[in-house]
Amino acid sequence: MIKDKSPINIMLADDDEDDRNFFNDAIKELKINNNLTVFKNGRELMDYLEHPNTILPHILFLDLNMPSKNGNECLKEIRQNSKFKDISIAIYSTSSAEKDIEETFVGGANIYIKKPNDFTNLKKVLKEVVNINWQFHTSGLNKDTFFFSI
């Protein structure tokens, strides 16, 4: 987590409107100093990130199953561009399939979160993930700590 007074820049790309609202409400309730930017699909996200004046996120929550450009496609594009090397990427998905976990781990995501199905657990997950010391976490990244659940 960023320790100074600057807000944490958080982005969420998720095609499900209910999940976006749920996420937004949970972040607000945590009273974390943040700037949340939300996208309805991967194409919107990538268009925004590639704009030259964009303030990049500290943490990007990325749904896997989205229309027009899915989370894996976004992950691949982000990790191939050195401009985005400091973005921590949290895969945020309803899937807990080993194939999805393995593919995103190999693809360079920092953590994989199975979407909680209740508001209390979502707040716990977001509090934990936003407060991770990403510099330390990414230096010791391994498969055992990649999948996060509460």
Residue, then its C-alpha position, 0 to 999 in steps of 0.5 A: m500500500i502507498k504510505d503517504k497521503s496520495p490516493i491509491n489509483i484503483m481500476l476495475a474492468d468488469d462487464d457485470e454491472d452488479d459486480r461493478n456496483f458491489f465493488n464500488d460500494a465495498i471500496k467506499e465503505l473501507k474508507i481507503n483514500n483512492n481514485l477508482t476508475v471502472f470499465k465495462n470491458g477490456r477494450e475500454l480499459m486498454d483504450y484508456l491505459e494507452h492514452p498518453n495522459t492517463i494516470l496509471p493504476h497502482i492496482l488493476f482488478l481484471d475480470l477474465n470473462m468480458p466481451s470484446k476483449n477478455g481479461n487474458e487478452c488485456l493481461k497479455e497486452i499490459r505485460q508486453n508493454s514496459k509502460f505498464k510494468d509497475i501496475s499490480i494486476a489482480i485477476y478478479s473472477t468467478s472462475s476457480a478453474e485451475k486452467d484460468i489460475e495457471e494461465t494468468f499466473v504464467g501471464g504475469a498477474n500478481i494475484y488471483i481472487k475468486k469473487p466473493n459472493d457476499f459483501t462482508n467477504l468482498k470488503k475483507v478481500l479488498k482490504e487485504v489486497v489494497n494493503i499488500n506491500w506490492q513491491f515485496h509481494t511481487s518479488g517473492l511471487n509464487k504459485d502458493t501465494f498467487f490464489f487468494s481467498i477468504 
